[in-house]
Amino acid sequence: MGDIGEVAALVAACAFAVLVLILTLPILRLRHTVDATTRMINDLNDRTAPLIGDVNTTVKNVNTALEQVQTSLDGVNLQLAKVDTMTSHAQNVTANVANLATVVSAAAANPLVKVAAFGYGVRKAAAGRRHAETEREVRDTIKQQRRAARRGNR
């Protein structure tokens, strides 16, 4: 019986050795795959590190530009606030000038109306006087002609 146990152990050892040989090929192939993957990851790291550095630099530059734009916008907003203040003051000045013009116009118009009315009255009176003088001259001429006609008839 010892021989059968030894034969069985020998068969089991041979079977194990064959199994190990069969599994060695996929394990070796897997090792080559893992090595290739490791090389690819290292190559990818070597290539992406400068790109990430460039991206970081670009982001810093963009942030700096945005800060400058914000500073410019703050300056523009300050200037717009000043323009709004000046516009408000200009509106107040314009309103005051309009009110002053109204007051001056009213003050000047009243005497001008009186002067115009007086001038019209003087012209009307002068025209009436000339008309009256003309009428008087015509009457006097007619009277003289009648008197002369009466004297000549006598």
Helices and strands as residue ranges (DSSP letters): H 2-153
